[in-house]
Amino acid sequence: MSMPNLKKVLNSESPLKAFLIWVIILLSTITAWVESTNGSLIAIMLVIFLAFIKVLLVIYSYMEVAGSAAWLQFLCGFWMLIAFGIILFCYTQPELVIIFIN
């Protein structure tokens, strides 16, 4: 019995695809949890990047946006870029955020 082609699995709706995505989300959660104790800017960026990947996987796989209309795919992708862009900006430029808030 041969191993299934990974590209075929990821383009299908198989239980193996759901399992692989779950493993990726689990590993990224564990990595973020381990790195969260560091507190450095690089660790924070890693945790935010892993959160972006997890949101991407959940939206496009479990919520099945990948098979939906192009406008919905675009809207979800645009929302993710804006949301995570704002989060990254707030963490990397806190002095500008404070000026903007005041």
Secondary structure, 3 states (H helix, E strand, C coil): CCCCCHHHHHCCCCHHHHHHHHHHHHHHHHHHHHHCCCCCHHHHHHHHHHHHHHHHHHHHHHCCHHHCCHHHHHHHHHHHHHHHHHHHHHHHCHHHHHHHHC
